[in-house]
Amino acid sequence: MPVQFRILPDRGLVVVRYTGHVAIEDTMRATRAYVSHPHYAAGQKQLVDFSAVTGYEKDYVRFMTMQAAKAGRFTSSGTQSLVVYIAPTAISQELASLFFKSWNDVHAVVPIVQDSEIEALTLLGETDETVDTLLMPATGRRALQ
C-alpha cells in the first residue's frame, strides 16, 4: 500500500509513510482510515515521510479538492496541528511543496518541510534518530495501524 500510518497515542503523533507512486485516492483512503481510527485526536502532530516516493498523480484540481476537505476538518476542530514532511529527494520535495502550499491561509495547520529524518524528528520533540527507530515497539509504546 503506497500510504500507511501509525498512531502513537502516548506521543500525540501520527506517522504517515508514502512509498512508490502515490495516487490521490491512496491519500484519501488513508485519511479516512486515520480520522475514523479510535486513537485519532484532533491536533495530533503529524510526521509525513515522503522519502520513498518515486512519483505521484498530478491531477492538481483533484488534489486541491482533497486538501480543501482536509482543511475544513482541521479548521473545524478548533486546534492547531504541526505537520512535518520529510522530503530528501527532488520528487519528494516537489510533492511536499504541493502539500505545503495547499495549507496557505489554513491557520489550523503549521506545515514544515525538512530534508532529513533527524531534523524532522527534532522539530517534533522526538529523540529517536530515525523514523524506523521511532516506530519500533518499546515498553509502554503503543504503535497502531
Secondary structure, 3 states (H helix, E strand, C coil): CCEEEEEEHHHCEEEEEEEEEECHHHHHHHHHHHHHCCCCCCCCEEEEEEEEEEEECCCHHHHHHHHHHHHHHHHHHCCCEEEEEECCCHHHHHHHHHHHHHCCCCCCEEEEEECCHHHHHHHCCCCCCCHHHHHCCCCCCCCEC
